[in-house]
Amino acid sequence: MKKYLPLIAIIFILLISSFAVFNLLNKIPKEKTSVQTGQEDIAGTVSLILEYDKDNTATYSGELKQGTTAFSILEEIANKESIIVETKKYDFGTMVESIGNRKNSKEKAWIYFVNKTAGDVAADKKTLNAGDVVEWKFIKPEYK
């Protein structure tokens, strides 16, 4: 038994040392990590108006999330309401080619407005703020 005493002492010291190291490691602050839950912070609402012509409009409300654009709110509402939206991507951004059964032509095209002001960038580049009103109007394009 006396010949095993040094071996038992070494095992005992190793166990205590392991326990001490384990406790020290648990006291070191860990890096904070964030987990994506699929839910984005909602910063308010925006309104969307689709004006097919002067006598045919539809109004919707959507949630404003970080990065919501004039195009993304149209896309969100179109998906919810089963409205077909056709687009084409260009270097400058996404252009809406048709909404519902109304397709762009030389006579009329889909033009977007935010708070009554015509868009000055592609709709997918126009970031919205809480309370904004986005209108998509099927009207005669005005060239300057």
Secondary structure, DSSP 8 states (H G I E B T S, - for coil): -GGGHHHHHHHHHHHHHHHHHHHHHHHS---------S---EEEEEEEEEEEETTEEEEEEEEEETT-BHHHHHHHHHHHHT--EEEEEETTEEEEEEETTEE--SS-EEEEEETTEE-SS-GGG-B--TT-EEEEEEE-----
